[in-house]
Amino acid sequence: HLAESGGGMVQTGGSLRLSCRAPEPTFSSYSVGWFRQAPGSEREWIAASHNSGTEYYAKSMKGRVTISRDHAKHMVFLQMNTLKPEDTAVYYCAAGWGIGEPRVAYWGQGTQVTVSS
């Protein structure tokens, strides 16, 4: 349903752009966001692109990430900059409802991001 891509390995200070393809009607009807889960940690919300056009960011990566939508391609992107080893995690795309962190209805399968020191 939701398909992520763009994960991989990057050195400290590097950048990655994650992509999430969300088919209709999910793309237009839901807030689409990104979460991450590091080994031994709970899943953590990062950012969301509300279907109204508003973007929301959690404090954890705010200032280092930008979320955006491509309406023609039905895709949501997460641009991540100045990556740190503690950003190593599986990153998940999710679609749901609400302002800010969405109440998730659908999850993607996740994409691994590894930041080496």
N, CA and C of each residue as an Amber inpcrd file, in Angstrom:
protein
   351
   0.8320000  -1.1960000   0.0000000   0.0000000   0.0000000   0.0000000
   0.8670000   1.2460000   0.0000000   1.7200000   1.4100000   1.0010000
   2.7050000   2.4860000   1.0630000   4.0620000   1.8740000   0.7840000
   4.8280000   2.4740000  -0.1100000   6.1110000   1.9040000  -0.5030000
   7.2050000   2.9250000  -0.3060000   8.1630000   2.6010000   0.5990000
   9.2780000   3.4890000   0.8560000  10.4680000   3.0940000   0.0010000
  11.3160000   4.0900000  -0.2350000  12.6010000   3.8430000  -0.8850000
  13.5520000   4.9600000  -0.4820000  14.8280000   4.7410000  -0.7640000
  15.8050000   5.7920000  -0.5320000  16.7000000   5.5960000   0.6610000
  16.4800000   4.5490000   1.4410000  17.3620000   4.2990000   2.5690000
  18.7270000   3.8230000   2.0950000  19.6380000   3.7070000   3.0480000
  20.9720000   3.2440000   2.7090000  21.9460000   3.6270000   3.7850000
  23.2220000   3.5870000   3.4260000  24.2750000   3.9280000   4.3670000
  24.8880000   5.2570000   3.9590000  25.1400000   6.0910000   4.9570000
  25.7190000   7.3980000   4.7020000  26.6630000   7.7280000   5.8530000
  27.6380000   8.5520000   5.6110000  28.5640000   8.9530000   6.6670000
  27.9730000  10.0990000   7.4950000  28.4990000  10.2540000   8.6860000
  28.0780000  11.3590000   9.5550000  28.1820000  12.6880000   8.8120000
  27.1180000  13.4820000   8.9350000  27.0800000  14.7690000   8.2520000
  26.4700000  14.7210000   6.8690000  26.2160000  13.5180000   6.3830000
  25.6680000  13.3620000   5.0510000  24.1610000  13.5620000   5.0030000
  23.6140000  13.3770000   3.8070000  22.1840000  13.5780000   3.5740000
  21.5850000  12.3760000   2.8590000  20.2940000  12.1850000   3.0700000
  19.5210000  11.1840000   2.3490000  18.1310000  11.7420000   2.0990000
  17.5200000  11.3040000   1.0120000  16.1280000  11.6390000   0.7670000
  15.3330000  10.3550000   0.6680000  14.3840000  10.2000000   1.5690000
  13.4950000   9.0510000   1.5540000  12.2390000   9.3980000   0.7600000
  11.7260000   8.3910000   0.0670000  10.5270000   8.5740000  -0.7440000
   9.4550000   7.5980000  -0.3010000   8.2170000   8.0380000  -0.3720000
   7.0750000   7.1880000  -0.0490000   6.0250000   7.3750000  -1.1350000
   5.6790000   6.2740000  -1.7770000   4.6070000   6.3170000  -2.7710000
   3.3070000   5.9220000  -2.0960000   2.3230000   6.7970000  -2.1820000
   1.0230000   6.5490000  -1.5620000  -0.0540000   6.6320000  -2.6220000
  -0.7160000   5.5110000  -2.9100000  -1.7330000   5.5270000  -3.9620000
  -2.9770000   6.2840000  -3.5200000  -3.7640000   6.6920000  -4.4850000
  -5.0550000   7.2740000  -4.1650000  -6.0110000   6.1600000  -3.7290000
  -6.9520000   6.4870000  -2.8430000  -7.2450000   7.7960000  -2.2820000
  -6.4190000   8.1600000  -1.0560000  -5.4920000   7.2860000  -0.6710000
  -4.6980000   7.5440000   0.5360000  -3.9660000   8.8690000   0.4630000
  -3.3220000   9.1390000  -0.6690000  -2.4810000  10.3280000  -0.7830000
  -3.2880000  11.5960000  -0.5250000  -4.4680000  11.6980000  -1.0750000
  -5.2630000  12.9220000  -0.9450000  -6.1140000  12.9760000   0.3140000
  -6.3590000  11.8290000   0.9070000  -7.3110000  11.7680000   2.0170000
  -6.6630000  11.7540000   3.3870000  -5.3880000  11.4280000   3.4440000
  -4.7220000  11.2320000   4.7210000  -3.5320000  12.1670000   4.9000000
  -3.1700000  12.3150000   6.1530000  -1.8720000  12.8840000   6.4780000
  -0.8360000  11.7730000   6.2770000   0.2310000  12.0730000   5.5770000
   1.2850000  11.0890000   5.3330000   2.5470000  11.5630000   6.0490000
   3.0890000  10.6770000   6.8520000   4.2340000  11.0820000   7.6490000
   5.3140000  10.0340000   7.7090000   6.3500000  10.3730000   8.4690000
   7.4860000   9.4910000   8.6460000   7.7330000   9.2510000  10.1290000
   8.0470000   7.9950000  10.4330000   8.4360000   7.5560000  11.7590000
   9.7640000   6.8200000  11.6250000  10.4140000   6.5740000  12.7520000
  11.6070000   5.7470000  12.7390000  11.6530000   4.9070000  14.0050000
  12.3720000   3.8070000  13.9010000  12.5550000   2.9360000  15.0540000
  13.9680000   2.4010000  15.0610000  14.6860000   2.7560000  16.0980000
  16.0420000   2.2550000  16.2870000  15.9920000   0.9750000  17.1050000
  17.0040000   0.1270000  17.0150000  17.0210000  -1.1190000  17.7930000
  16.8710000  -0.8350000  19.2730000  15.9340000  -1.5470000  19.9080000
  15.7380000  -1.3880000  21.3400000  14.9560000  -0.1540000  21.7390000
  14.4550000   0.5930000  20.7600000  13.7180000   1.8330000  21.0490000
  12.3020000   1.7640000  20.5110000  11.4520000   2.6310000  21.0170000
  10.0890000   2.7060000  20.5140000  10.0650000   3.4640000  19.1880000
   9.0100000   3.2170000  18.4330000   8.8480000   3.9370000  17.1790000
   8.5840000   5.4110000  17.4850000   9.2390000   6.2800000  16.7220000
   9.2350000   7.7180000  17.0030000   8.7580000   8.4800000  15.7740000
   7.8460000   9.4190000  15.9860000   7.3590000  10.2300000  14.8860000
   8.3790000  11.3100000  14.5380000   8.5450000  11.5920000  13.2190000
   9.5060000  12.5890000  12.7600000   8.8160000  13.7900000  12.1390000
   7.9220000  13.5570000  11.1960000   7.2910000  14.6530000  10.4640000
   6.0440000  14.1530000   9.7640000   5.1520000  15.0740000   9.4160000
   3.9390000  14.7170000   8.6880000   3.5560000  15.8060000   7.7080000
   3.0450000  15.3670000   6.5720000   2.5010000  16.2680000   5.5640000
   0.9910000  16.0630000   5.5500000   0.2660000  17.0200000   6.1450000
  -1.1820000  16.8940000   6.2210000  -1.7900000  17.1280000   4.8360000
  -2.8940000  16.4710000   4.5630000  -3.5040000  16.6110000   3.2430000
  -4.0600000  18.0140000   3.0040000  -4.0990000  18.8480000   4.0470000
  -4.4860000  20.2470000   3.8710000  -3.3420000  21.0890000   3.3160000
  -2.1430000  20.5040000   3.3450000  -0.9680000  21.2310000   2.8610000
  -0.0380000  21.6830000   3.9680000  -0.4490000  21.5090000   5.2180000
   0.3870000  21.9280000   6.3410000   1.3860000  20.8350000   6.6860000
   2.5800000  21.2630000   7.0670000   3.6180000  20.3220000   7.4800000
   3.8460000  20.4330000   8.9820000   4.1340000  19.3050000   9.5980000
   4.3780000  19.2680000  11.0350000   5.6620000  18.5040000  11.2900000
   6.3970000  18.9490000  12.3060000   7.6680000  18.3250000  12.6430000
   7.7560000  18.0570000  14.1330000   8.3060000  16.8980000  14.4650000
   8.6260000  16.6070000  15.8490000   9.9350000  17.3090000  16.2070000
  10.1620000  17.4450000  17.4900000  11.3640000  18.1480000  17.9380000
  12.6380000  17.3740000  17.6400000  12.5320000  16.0390000  17.5670000
  13.7250000  15.1890000  17.5100000  14.6380000  15.5200000  16.3280000
  14.0730000  15.7470000  15.1600000  14.9040000  16.0140000  13.9880000
  14.6010000  17.3610000  13.3460000  13.7860000  18.1840000  14.0220000
  13.3950000  19.4650000  13.4590000  14.6230000  20.3110000  13.1510000
  14.6260000  20.9290000  11.9780000  15.7650000  21.7180000  11.5480000
  16.7170000  20.9440000  10.6710000  16.6120000  19.6110000  10.7260000
  17.4820000  18.7750000   9.8940000  16.6930000  18.0170000   8.8440000
  15.3800000  18.0670000   8.9140000  14.5470000  17.3360000   7.9620000
  13.5150000  18.2750000   7.3380000  13.1330000  17.9330000   6.1120000
  12.0780000  18.6430000   5.4090000  11.1830000  17.6120000   4.7540000
   9.8620000  17.7440000   4.9910000   8.9100000  16.8480000   4.3600000
   8.2200000  17.6040000   3.2340000   7.9380000  16.8910000   2.1420000
   7.3050000  17.5440000   0.9970000   6.4670000  16.5400000   0.2310000
   5.5320000  17.0560000  -0.5720000   4.6600000  16.2220000  -1.3890000
   4.8380000  16.5510000  -2.8640000   4.7620000  15.5040000  -3.6740000
   4.6750000  15.6700000  -5.1230000   3.2940000  15.1690000  -5.5160000
   2.3820000  16.1110000  -5.7940000   1.0010000  15.7250000  -6.0450000
   0.8460000  14.9630000  -7.3560000   1.6670000  15.2680000  -8.3260000
   1.5610000  14.5900000  -9.6190000   1.9610000  13.1260000  -9.5140000
   2.9420000  12.8530000  -8.6650000   3.4590000  11.4840000  -8.5420000
   2.8940000  10.7420000  -7.3340000   2.0890000  11.4220000  -6.5290000
   1.5320000  10.8110000  -5.3160000   2.6440000  10.3130000  -4.4040000
   3.6160000  11.1540000  -4.1810000   4.7440000  10.7650000  -3.3630000
   5.0000000  11.8020000  -2.2700000   5.5180000  11.3210000  -1.1610000
   5.9180000  12.1750000  -0.0530000   7.3910000  11.9030000   0.2210000
   8.1530000  12.9620000   0.3730000   9.5970000  12.8460000   0.5530000
  10.0030000  13.3350000   1.9280000  11.0890000  12.7560000   2.4260000
  11.7110000  13.2480000   3.6530000  13.1790000  13.4940000   3.3400000
  13.5400000  14.7500000   3.2690000  14.9310000  15.1290000   3.0680000
  15.6000000  15.2300000   4.4260000  16.6640000  14.4800000   4.6410000
  17.3610000  14.4670000   5.9170000  18.7910000  14.9500000   5.7110000
  19.1830000  15.9220000   6.4930000  20.5130000  16.5080000   6.3780000
  21.2720000  16.4000000   7.6960000  22.5730000  16.5960000   7.6130000
  23.4480000  16.5730000   8.7910000  23.1620000  15.3420000   9.6490000
  23.1810000  14.1960000   9.0170000  22.8380000  12.9650000   9.7160000
  23.9100000  12.5700000  10.7280000  23.4260000  11.9290000  11.8000000
  24.2920000  11.5200000  12.9060000  24.1550000  10.0110000  13.0990000
  25.1290000   9.3760000  13.7260000  24.9990000   7.9250000  13.9740000
  23.7200000   7.5670000  14.7360000  23.2670000   8.4330000  15.6170000
  22.0400000   8.1480000  16.3720000  20.7790000   8.2440000  15.5180000
  20.9050000   8.6640000  14.2750000  19.7860000   8.6420000  13.3520000
  19.6160000   7.2740000  12.6940000  20.5420000   6.3670000  12.9660000
  20.4370000   5.0170000  12.4250000  19.1660000   4.3500000  12.9360000
  18.3360000   3.8900000  12.0080000  17.0360000   3.3170000  12.3680000
  16.3640000   2.7880000  11.1040000  15.2710000   2.0800000  11.2990000
  14.3710000   1.7780000  10.1930000  13.3570000   2.9190000  10.1210000
  13.2170000   3.4780000   8.9490000  12.3170000   4.6030000   8.7450000
  11.0510000   4.1160000   8.0330000   9.9110000   4.5060000   8.5890000
   8.6280000   4.0440000   8.0870000   7.7880000   5.2090000   7.5710000
   7.1730000   4.9980000   6.4600000   6.1420000   5.8990000   5.9660000
   4.8110000   5.4310000   6.5460000   3.9370000   6.3910000   6.8790000
   2.6450000   6.0370000   7.4610000   1.5850000   7.0290000   7.0130000
   0.3640000   6.5590000   6.9150000  -0.7650000   7.4150000   6.5650000
  -1.8090000   7.3340000   7.6650000  -2.3460000   8.4900000   8.0310000
  -3.3280000   8.4880000   9.1030000  -4.0790000   9.7890000   9.1870000
  -4.6550000  10.0370000  10.3790000  -5.4810000  11.2150000  10.5780000
  -4.9180000  12.1080000  11.6670000  -5.3090000  13.3530000  11.6270000
  -5.0210000  14.2350000  12.7310000  -4.0000000  15.3040000  12.4140000
  -3.9460000  16.2670000  13.3230000  -2.9880000  17.3590000  13.2300000
  -1.7120000  16.9450000  13.9490000  -0.5700000  17.2490000  13.3590000
   0.6900000  16.8620000  13.9690000   0.9690000  15.3920000  13.7370000
   1.3070000  14.6880000  14.8080000   1.5660000  13.2430000  14.6580000
   0.2760000  12.5340000  14.2760000   0.2620000  11.8330000  13.1490000
  -0.9860000  11.2130000  12.7140000  -1.3300000   9.9630000  13.5270000
  -2.6300000   9.7180000  13.6800000  -3.1050000   8.4280000  14.1830000
  -3.0730000   7.4970000  12.9770000  -2.1610000   6.5410000  13.0270000
  -1.7960000   5.8090000  11.8220000  -2.8190000   4.7370000  11.4730000
  -3.2070000   4.7370000  10.2090000  -4.0750000   3.6990000   9.6730000
  -3.2890000   2.6960000   8.8320000  -2.2720000   3.1700000   8.1500000
  -1.4760000   2.3150000   7.2730000   0.0120000   2.5700000   7.4920000
   0.7720000   1.4670000   7.4600000   2.2240000   1.5490000   7.5800000
   2.8780000   1.0020000   6.3240000   4.0030000   1.5880000   5.9730000
   4.8560000   0.9820000   4.9690000   5.7260000  -0.0790000   5.6180000
   6.5420000  -0.7380000   4.8080000   7.3730000  -1.8320000   5.3210000
   8.6590000  -1.3450000   5.9480000   9.0390000  -0.1300000   5.6890000
  10.2370000   0.4330000   6.2950000  11.4460000   0.3630000   5.3870000
  12.3520000   1.2920000   5.6030000  13.6090000   1.3140000   4.8670000
  14.7320000   1.6360000   5.8560000  15.8210000   0.8850000   5.7540000
  16.9190000   1.0300000   6.7180000  17.7870000   2.2290000   6.3640000
  18.0940000   3.0220000   7.3810000  19.0600000   4.1130000   7.2570000
  20.1640000   3.8530000   8.2660000  21.3820000   3.8160000   7.7790000
  22.5360000   3.5980000   8.6440000  23.5120000   4.7450000   8.4570000
  23.8540000   5.3880000   9.5730000  24.7910000   6.5150000   9.5370000
  26.0650000   6.0670000  10.2350000  27.1410000   6.0390000   9.5020000
  28.4150000   5.5840000  10.0510000  29.2210000   6.7600000  10.5760000
  29.9760000   6.4760000  11.6300000  30.7880000   7.5440000  12.2470000
  32.1490000   7.6370000  11.5930000
